[in-house]
Every structure is written in structure tokens, then in C-alpha cells.
Amino acid sequence: MSTGPALVRRLGTTDAVVIGLGSMVGAGVFAAFSPAAQAAGAGLLIGLALAAVVAYCNATASAQLAAQYPTSGGTYVYGRERLGPWWGFLAGWGFVVGKTASCAAMALTFAAYAAPAGWERPVAVAAVLGLTAVNYRGITRTAGLTRVIVSVVLLALAVAVTASLLGGGATTDGLSGWTLGEGGVHGVLQSAGLLFFAFAGFARIATMGEEVRDPARTIPRAIPLALGIAVAVYAVVAVAVLVALGPDGVAATAAPLAAAVDGGGWTWAEPVVRIGAAAASLGALLALVAGIGRTGLAMARQGDLPRFLAAVHPRSSVPHHAELALAAVVCLLVLTVDLRGAIGFSSFGVLLYYSVANAAAFTQDRPHRRFPRPLQVLGVVGCLVLVVSLPVEAVVGGAIVVAVGAAYRLTRLRLATR
């Protein structure tokens, strides 16, 4: 393994859990239920359960690997160490490209809630630049700001759930969701893929393995804990919006929580939900910038990305070249991409990343094994099933970008050989 510039171990278990929650309880909880309901109708709750199962398998694999390899880079490093350089590159490329699209999606979601009409894209660019500046100053500031954002989001969700359950439009008819619904099996699987997009933030903890104190103990505790809290939050919110709006009502609006609050007669609470949605988007974007920058650092150390990106700032101890390059690409995407396409493409990259993580964890020997191997088999199968259930354009676009990345690496290796 390369011995490049070192990061500093400053994060404890609470900080790691908060960063993971900031990534998972993000914009997805305010937006993901609508497309999931469009895909599955009354099968939304089954899709949520499937997404949680796949996420748990992936979380245990990531936790087990991170304890053995406590360095920055996440599954990029794990794939290289356990399966070989090409598998590591495939995971790292899928993570960087997919999560870069996620950054654009989160910035656009923030602007949709916080910006005046017509100013969404400039405000989204400003958010990217502002949070990159926060990350640039050091990881402890990232954790501190994330802690504040998570508190605001949970308060907003508590208000939204209370208003949805106690409002005048509440009915238990929407809880018929434990059926397949009109979308059938494929619709339920597609809803699971869309909802998994919102759960995937626990990887941010593993990518910061070089900055966590006592990583062999902290990371295996922090990842399942953060995921468990996020699953509980999503389940409560899903039930609340279904009770308030029903599956058709959830599918008909791009802002189901705001609609549920307004429909229940608690109009005063709608601004609270919008503030929470804006804060959630910022929290997810903040953690994404930190995680992608560190995976870019690990790939640059190995030469799979330009060596220029391997620099670590001498004072703040962050991979500042990688984060600045990421900010530039995300700003370009914010000005050009469609939100729905960004989410679908991100899901493709994330599921590819976790397929490699589960395969790598499967190869670990007994001294490093913390979870049974069948969980990793279920994780690989679950990821692949959710990938093929995504919209066709997301699958085709993702496959093309993966091929471009592979061609880049193959060309670089051939030039190095010559």
C-alpha cells in the first residue's frame, strides 16, 4: 500500500456516527419517497424494507473491511487489497463518479427549497463553494457543522411526522403498502433502488478510516449504529406520509413531507419542513465532499487518478487538491444536469461500489471476520438485482462511464509499460 502524505486521526465514535447520519438523513428523506411511490405504489414499504436489508449487508461488509484497512479510500482500498487493482479501480471509479453526481443532486435539492424562483442554479453553485470552503479548513469543522445540521433536520422531521399523523387528512388506508401494488415485483425493486440511494451515506465513515481514532473499534460500531438510526427515521417518515397522503398522493408531489404537513392543516409547519430539507441537503453535500475527496486522494496515491490530487494541506490536513477539483466538476454539473438523471446515475455507481465491497469482505479470513459470509453473498446479489431494476437510461449511462474509466486506466498502464 502506498505511503503518501498522512491525514490526522481526530474523529471519535460520535463524530463518525454524526457524519454518517448527515449523509443518510439528507435530501433523500424529503424527496425519495415520491419517485419510490411512482414506481411501486402501495409497495413502497416493501421497497423500503428491501433497501434496508441490502444496506445492512453493505454496512457490515464495509465495517469489517474498514477495521482491517483503517485508511482513506474505502472500497477502493479494500478491492485492491482483497481482489486486485482492477477491482479496486472499478469500486473507486464508481464511487467518485456516482457520488459526484450525488453532490450535484444535493446542491440542486437545497436550492429547490431555499432559492427564489429562477435562482436555483446560482444558489446551488454557491452552496457547493461554501461547503468546500468548510471542508478545506479541516475535518473537525466538518463534523461540528454536520452535528448542527443533523439536529435541525431531526427537529424538522419530528414536526413533519407529528403534523402528518395528527392532521385532519390522516387515514390508515395508506398503510396497505405491505402489498406489491400496481408496479408489481419490478416496481417494488425499482423503489428499493431509489430508496437505497438515500441510505448509502454510511460509506462516508469508511472512507475516513485514516482520520478516525482507534478505527478497528470505532468504525465497526459507528457504521451499523448510524445505519440503524437512519432506517428507523425513514420507516417513521414513510408511515407518516402514507397515512397523510396515501400512495397516490405521495407519488403526485415532488415534496411529500411539505404536502403532508400542508394537507393536515398545519400550514405554519411548512416553512419548518423546508428549512429542514435545505439543512438536510447541505449536510449530505458536506459529507459527500469530504468522502469523495478522500477516495480521490487514495486513488491518486496509486496513480489511478492524477498524482496532483494526492496532496494533503500542511495545516488543515485535508486532501485540498482533490476537494477543489471536485468542487469545480460539481459546479459544472449543477449548471447543466437534470436532477432525476443525476440520482439514477448515482445509484448505479453506488451499487457497483458496494458489490465490490461485499465481494472483498467475503474473502477475509477468520481473524478479521466479524459477520457471517452469507451476509456478503446476500449483499452482492441484492446490489446486482437493484442495479438491473434501475431505469434503462441510468444503466446504459453508467455502463458507458465505467467503460470510459476502464479505458483510461488501461491506456495509462500501457503508456507506463512503454
Secondary structure, DSSP 8 states (H G I E B T S, - for coil): ----S-----B-HHHHHHHHHHHHSSHHHHHTHHHHHHHHGGGHHHHHHHHHHHHHHHHHHHHHHHHHS-SBTTHHHHHHHHT-HHHHHHHHHHHHHHHHHHHHHHHHHHHHHHS-TT-HHHHHHHHHHHHHHHHHT-HHHHHHHHHHHHHHHHHHHHHHHHHHHHSTT--GGGGGGSS--TTHHHHHHHHHHHHHHHHGGGHHHHHBGGGBSSHHHHHHHHHHHHHHHHHHHHHHHHHHHHHHHHHHHHHT-S-HHHHHHHHTT-GGGHHHHHHHHHHHHHHHHHHHHHHHHHHHHHHHHTTSS-GGGG---TTT-S-HHHHHHHHHHHHHHHTT--HHHHHHHHHHHHHHHHHHHHHHHHT--GGG--S-HHHHHHHHHHHHHHHHHS-HHHHHHHHHHHHHHHHHHHHHHHHHH-
